Amino acid sequence: MINYRSIALFILVGFAATFESTRTSLWILGDVVGGVGGWGGLTGIYNPQPSCNRTAAFVDKYCFNAGAVAGLTPYAIITTLFWVSPLFVLGLGGLVESWKGACPLAPTPTATNEGEEEASESEHHLAVFKFIWYLLSFLWFINPLCAFCSSPFYQENFSMMILAISLAASYPLSWCAMLVSLPMNSTLGVISLLGLNKHHLREAHMTMARWTGFWVLLHGLGELVYLAIVGRLWSSLALGEEPDNLLFVFGLITLVFGVVHGFVAYFRGRWYFIFRRVHLPMAMALLFTATIHWWPFAFFLLPAITTHALEFAKKKFMTKPSARTESLGLLCASSGSLVALCITWSLRATYMMRADATRYTPYLFSAVGFVLCFCGAFSAACAVFIYTNRSERLQSSEEEVQMCWK
């Protein structure tokens, strides 16, 4: 029998592991895959060109590309479809197996009353996970660092070397943030695909969170040190002087949120009641500001946004949905978030092509896209759960009527 969970996990981890090396190998395409981590190619912000028909607000800094479909560039379309495909694999696989009478989305076993064999297997899976995570974190960092250090631009002085290290740290930070933000306890979360018990699931999540915190500090503090050395720290945070200063402002806000969140998590043993209440809202606020800081998060956070929206809908309307209902909810939530992304990016492209567009616009639409994608996924999942609840109530009423007639 095909293991849909394994396929979904393989696609997710394989894509994360090979994305940057694949993008680097396609560097000959230029702006299409250009920018730090594909920033420009994904968001349609290319280098200034004499042939670029843009307004004065952009022509000196960027050349905006309206995209191929719904404001999305071909590179963004391919990347997004690959990145969210594990959700559709899980959803479709769950529907197929539920029709066959199996339950592929059943929760992973907990540590309570499990045998020694299961505990040993879970511990082995955790060790494999940690090895792969450490290896990927190293590769995510060393690949861009070698590329930066080989460039004469970053060899000019000590401050440029600090900048190279800081920018290289943003690569593993991005992937760690995208993967650690997936729900831990959800049967649809990526960590639950690893075959770990409840205790080891928590340990795996903590491992991912610690590395995310490390890269946050290395990237954020490195940028601050670089700006301080070159004498641009305060000018880079002045909003009225340069629209692109929003990049640094929201980067600093994200750094502060990350430090506070890490501090609360570190003392969760003492402040567990507080930690349980603020963990998820603080994490969502952190991801929200991170999306404004680095626009491609609008694409890469789709799996996390979708699965969290599904969990919210499930808690509100259906505590324990069947495997078929949950699979259908995942498919609809994934589709809803994609539709919301397309609508947001289409509006973004329309507005960016207007004569009165400013360089503040992309930051605004990144924030709007984050919220609308969550709302789209949540609404679609709610529709499934509400319809299922209504159908179950009608079926129950019909059964009661039949019993009365009997």
ZILIN-V138283 format. One record per backbone hydrogen bond with DSSP energy under -1.0 kcal/mol. CO is the residue of the C=O (numbers start at 1). NH is the residue of the N-H. E is the energy in kcal/mol with one decimal. If there is no record, write none. Layout:
# ZILIN-V138283
co:CO nh:NH e:E
co:CO nh:NH e:E
This chain:
# ZILIN-V138283
co:2 nh:4 e:-1.0
co:3 nh:7 e:-1.8
co:4 nh:8 e:-2.5
co:5 nh:9 e:-2.6
co:6 nh:10 e:-2.6
co:7 nh:11 e:-2.4
co:8 nh:12 e:-2.4
co:9 nh:13 e:-2.7
co:10 nh:14 e:-2.5
co:11 nh:15 e:-2.5
co:12 nh:16 e:-2.0
co:13 nh:17 e:-2.3
co:14 nh:18 e:-1.8
co:15 nh:19 e:-1.5
co:18 nh:22 e:-2.4
co:19 nh:23 e:-2.5
co:20 nh:24 e:-2.5
co:21 nh:25 e:-1.9
co:22 nh:26 e:-1.0
co:24 nh:27 e:-1.6
co:26 nh:29 e:-2.4
co:27 nh:30 e:-2.2
co:29 nh:32 e:-1.1
co:30 nh:33 e:-1.6
co:34 nh:41 e:-1.8
co:35 nh:38 e:-2.2
co:38 nh:42 e:-2.5
co:39 nh:43 e:-1.6
co:40 nh:44 e:-1.3
co:40 nh:45 e:-1.3
co:44 nh:65 e:-3.3
co:46 nh:63 e:-2.5
co:49 nh:52 e:-1.5
co:52 nh:54 e:-1.5
co:55 nh:58 e:-1.6
co:55 nh:59 e:-2.5
co:58 nh:61 e:-1.5
co:58 nh:62 e:-3.2
co:63 nh:46 e:-2.8
co:69 nh:72 e:-2.4
co:72 nh:68 e:-2.8
co:72 nh:69 e:-1.6
co:73 nh:77 e:-2.4
co:74 nh:78 e:-2.4
co:75 nh:79 e:-2.3
co:76 nh:80 e:-2.6
co:77 nh:81 e:-2.4
co:78 nh:82 e:-2.1
co:79 nh:83 e:-2.3
co:80 nh:84 e:-2.2
co:84 nh:87 e:-1.2
co:84 nh:88 e:-1.1
co:85 nh:89 e:-2.4
co:86 nh:90 e:-2.4
co:87 nh:91 e:-2.4
co:88 nh:92 e:-2.9
co:89 nh:93 e:-2.5
co:90 nh:94 e:-2.3
co:91 nh:95 e:-2.1
co:92 nh:96 e:-2.5
co:93 nh:97 e:-2.4
co:94 nh:98 e:-2.2
co:95 nh:99 e:-1.9
co:96 nh:100 e:-1.1
co:97 nh:102 e:-2.7
co:103 nh:106 e:-1.3
co:111 nh:114 e:-1.1
co:115 nh:119 e:-2.1
co:116 nh:120 e:-2.5
co:117 nh:121 e:-2.2
co:118 nh:122 e:-2.4
co:119 nh:123 e:-2.3
co:120 nh:124 e:-2.1
co:121 nh:125 e:-2.2
co:122 nh:126 e:-2.1
co:123 nh:127 e:-2.1
co:124 nh:128 e:-2.1
co:125 nh:129 e:-2.6
co:126 nh:130 e:-2.7
co:127 nh:131 e:-2.1
co:128 nh:132 e:-2.4
co:129 nh:133 e:-2.7
co:130 nh:134 e:-2.8
co:131 nh:135 e:-2.3
co:132 nh:136 e:-2.8
co:133 nh:137 e:-2.5
co:134 nh:138 e:-2.1
co:135 nh:139 e:-2.4
co:136 nh:140 e:-3.1
co:137 nh:141 e:-1.3
co:138 nh:142 e:-3.2
co:139 nh:143 e:-1.9
co:141 nh:145 e:-1.8
co:142 nh:146 e:-2.4
co:143 nh:147 e:-1.6
co:144 nh:148 e:-2.8
co:145 nh:149 e:-2.8
co:146 nh:150 e:-1.4
co:148 nh:151 e:-1.5
co:151 nh:154 e:-1.0
co:152 nh:155 e:-1.1
co:157 nh:161 e:-1.3
co:158 nh:162 e:-2.0
co:159 nh:163 e:-2.0
co:160 nh:164 e:-2.1
co:161 nh:165 e:-2.1
co:162 nh:166 e:-2.5
co:163 nh:167 e:-2.8
co:164 nh:168 e:-2.3
co:165 nh:169 e:-1.9
co:168 nh:171 e:-1.0
co:169 nh:173 e:-1.8
co:170 nh:174 e:-2.0
co:171 nh:175 e:-1.8
co:172 nh:176 e:-2.8
co:173 nh:177 e:-2.6
co:174 nh:178 e:-2.1
co:175 nh:179 e:-1.9
co:176 nh:180 e:-2.9
co:177 nh:181 e:-1.2
co:179 nh:182 e:-1.1
co:186 nh:189 e:-1.3
co:190 nh:193 e:-1.2
co:191 nh:194 e:-1.6
co:197 nh:201 e:-2.6
co:198 nh:202 e:-1.9
co:199 nh:203 e:-1.8
co:200 nh:204 e:-2.5
co:201 nh:205 e:-2.3
co:202 nh:206 e:-2.3
co:203 nh:207 e:-2.1
co:204 nh:208 e:-2.2
co:205 nh:209 e:-2.4
co:206 nh:210 e:-2.7
co:207 nh:211 e:-2.0
co:208 nh:212 e:-2.1
co:209 nh:213 e:-2.6
co:210 nh:214 e:-2.2
co:211 nh:215 e:-2.3
co:212 nh:216 e:-2.2
co:213 nh:217 e:-2.1
co:214 nh:218 e:-2.4
co:215 nh:219 e:-2.6
co:216 nh:220 e:-2.8
co:217 nh:221 e:-2.3
co:218 nh:222 e:-1.2
co:219 nh:223 e:-2.0
co:220 nh:224 e:-2.1
co:221 nh:225 e:-2.7
co:222 nh:226 e:-2.3
co:223 nh:227 e:-2.6
co:224 nh:228 e:-2.2
co:225 nh:229 e:-2.4
co:226 nh:230 e:-2.1
co:227 nh:232 e:-3.0
co:232 nh:236 e:-1.8
co:242 nh:245 e:-2.1
co:243 nh:246 e:-2.0
co:244 nh:247 e:-1.4
co:245 nh:249 e:-2.6
co:246 nh:250 e:-2.6
co:247 nh:251 e:-1.1
co:248 nh:252 e:-2.4
co:249 nh:253 e:-2.3
co:250 nh:254 e:-2.3
co:251 nh:255 e:-2.0
co:252 nh:256 e:-2.5
co:253 nh:257 e:-2.7
co:254 nh:258 e:-2.6
co:255 nh:259 e:-2.4
co:256 nh:260 e:-2.6
co:257 nh:261 e:-2.7
co:258 nh:262 e:-2.4
co:259 nh:263 e:-2.3
co:260 nh:264 e:-2.4
co:261 nh:265 e:-2.3
co:262 nh:266 e:-2.2
co:263 nh:267 e:-1.5
co:265 nh:268 e:-1.4
co:267 nh:271 e:-2.5
co:271 nh:275 e:-3.2
co:272 nh:276 e:-2.5
co:273 nh:277 e:-1.1
co:274 nh:278 e:-2.2
co:275 nh:279 e:-2.2
co:278 nh:282 e:-2.5
co:279 nh:283 e:-2.1
co:280 nh:284 e:-2.6
co:281 nh:285 e:-2.3
co:282 nh:286 e:-2.4
co:283 nh:287 e:-2.3
co:284 nh:288 e:-2.3
co:285 nh:289 e:-2.3
co:286 nh:290 e:-2.0
co:287 nh:291 e:-1.9
co:288 nh:292 e:-1.5
co:289 nh:293 e:-2.0
co:290 nh:294 e:-2.8
co:294 nh:297 e:-1.9
co:295 nh:298 e:-2.6
co:296 nh:299 e:-1.8
co:296 nh:300 e:-2.2
co:297 nh:301 e:-2.3
co:299 nh:302 e:-1.4
co:301 nh:305 e:-3.1
co:302 nh:306 e:-2.9
co:303 nh:307 e:-2.4
co:304 nh:308 e:-2.3
co:305 nh:309 e:-2.3
co:306 nh:310 e:-2.2
co:307 nh:311 e:-2.0
co:308 nh:312 e:-2.3
co:309 nh:313 e:-2.4
co:310 nh:314 e:-2.4
co:311 nh:315 e:-2.2
co:312 nh:316 e:-1.7
co:313 nh:317 e:-2.4
co:314 nh:318 e:-1.9
co:322 nh:326 e:-2.8
co:323 nh:327 e:-2.2
co:324 nh:328 e:-2.4
co:325 nh:329 e:-2.6
co:326 nh:330 e:-2.2
co:327 nh:331 e:-2.2
co:328 nh:332 e:-2.5
co:329 nh:333 e:-2.7
co:330 nh:334 e:-2.5
co:331 nh:335 e:-2.2
co:332 nh:336 e:-2.7
co:333 nh:337 e:-2.3
co:334 nh:338 e:-1.9
co:335 nh:339 e:-2.6
co:336 nh:340 e:-2.3
co:337 nh:341 e:-2.2
co:338 nh:342 e:-2.5
co:339 nh:343 e:-2.5
co:340 nh:344 e:-2.5
co:341 nh:345 e:-2.8
co:342 nh:346 e:-2.1
co:343 nh:347 e:-2.3
co:344 nh:348 e:-2.3
co:345 nh:349 e:-2.3
co:346 nh:350 e:-2.2
co:347 nh:351 e:-2.5
co:348 nh:352 e:-2.8
co:349 nh:353 e:-1.2
co:351 nh:354 e:-1.6
co:354 nh:357 e:-1.3
co:358 nh:361 e:-1.2
co:360 nh:364 e:-1.6
co:361 nh:365 e:-2.3
co:362 nh:366 e:-1.6
co:363 nh:367 e:-1.6
co:364 nh:368 e:-2.4
co:365 nh:369 e:-2.6
co:366 nh:370 e:-1.7
co:367 nh:371 e:-1.8
co:368 nh:372 e:-2.9
co:369 nh:373 e:-2.4
co:370 nh:374 e:-1.5
co:371 nh:375 e:-2.4
co:372 nh:376 e:-3.0
co:373 nh:377 e:-2.3
co:374 nh:378 e:-2.8
co:375 nh:379 e:-2.7
co:376 nh:380 e:-2.0
co:377 nh:381 e:-2.3
co:378 nh:382 e:-2.6
co:379 nh:383 e:-2.2
co:380 nh:384 e:-1.6
co:381 nh:385 e:-2.4
co:382 nh:386 e:-3.2
co:383 nh:387 e:-2.1
co:384 nh:388 e:-2.4
co:385 nh:389 e:-2.7
co:386 nh:390 e:-2.5
co:387 nh:391 e:-2.5
co:388 nh:392 e:-2.6
co:389 nh:393 e:-2.3
co:390 nh:394 e:-2.4
co:391 nh:395 e:-2.5
co:392 nh:396 e:-2.4
co:393 nh:397 e:-2.4
co:394 nh:398 e:-2.4
co:395 nh:399 e:-2.1
co:396 nh:400 e:-2.0
co:397 nh:401 e:-2.3
co:398 nh:402 e:-2.4
co:399 nh:403 e:-2.2
co:400 nh:404 e:-2.1
co:401 nh:405 e:-2.2
co:402 nh:406 e:-1.8
